[in-house]
Amino acid sequence: MRKLFQALQPYLIPKRLAPFFLYITDGYKVYPCLIEDCNHLVSKTAMTRVEGENCRLRHYLARLHRKTLCYSKSTEMLYKSIRLLIYYLKHGQLPPFS
């Protein structure tokens, strides 16, 4: 359990940002050991929404598919690609580039 907790540290929300984020899970027994109650929402309905968004992102961005094909090794490029896609899906056009 300690190794798992250490491996998850980079992905946990910093305490200063905790009031603005929630971890949405399906109620697996190990989550309460890793996530504080105030940051944890157990909801099958919300989980379905999250999985739907993940599926949609994988559909539009080939770099989110399997590691053997089209997988981006640069976290910066992955971050920028997701931001660009979200902007496009929200506004229906690409942002103006200067």
N, C-alpha and C positions, 0 to 999 in steps of 0.2 A: 504494500500500500504506500509506503514511504517513497519508493522509486516512482510510482505513478504520480504522486503528488508533486515530486520534483520535476518530472517531465512536463507536467501541465503548467508549471509556474509562468512560463512566458506567455501563456494564453489566458491567464486569469486577469480580470479587470482590476486595475489599480484602485486602492481604497478611495482616493480622491475623486474618481469617476464613478464609483459604485452607485450613487443615487440616480444616475442617468441610464443605467444598463440593467438588463435582466438576463439571466441564463434560463432559457426555456428548455425543459427536458421532459422525458416520458416517464419519469418516476423510478428509474433504475436505482437500486438500493445503495450504490456507492456514492451517488451524487451528494446527499446530505453531509457526507464526510469531507467533501471537497469544496462545497459551495455554501455560503452563509444563507440562512433562511430569508433575510431581507433582499437578497439578490437572486433568489431562486423561485421560478414559477413552474409548477408541475401541471401541465395542461395538454391533453391529447389534441384539442382543437387548435391551440397555438402551435403545437409541434407540427401539425399537418400544414399549417401556413408556412412555417419555416422551411420544411422539406419541399414544399411547392416552389418557394423562392429559390432554394438551392438548385432544384431541377431546372428552373427557368434560366438561371445563370449558366449552368452546364450546357444547356441547349444553345445559348447564344455565344458563349466563349469556348472555343476549342481548347484553349490553354488550361481549362479546368477539367478536361477529360483525363483519361489514364496517363500515368507517367511515361509510358512507352511511346506515346504519340502526342506531339504538340503540347507538351507540358512545359510551362515556363519555369525556369529555375531562378529567375530574378523576382524577388518579392516586390521590388519597386515597380517593375513592369506589370506584374499581376495586379497590384494595388491600383495603378493608373488605368489599366484596362477595365477593371470593375467599376471604377468611378466614371469612366467615359460611357460605359454601357448603361449605368443607372441614370446618368444625365440624359442619354438618348431616349431611354424608355419613358422617362418622366416628361420630357419636353418635345419629343418627336423630331428633334434635329440635333446635330452636333454642335458643341459650344464653339463660339468664335475663337479662333486662335490668332494670337498676335505675333 
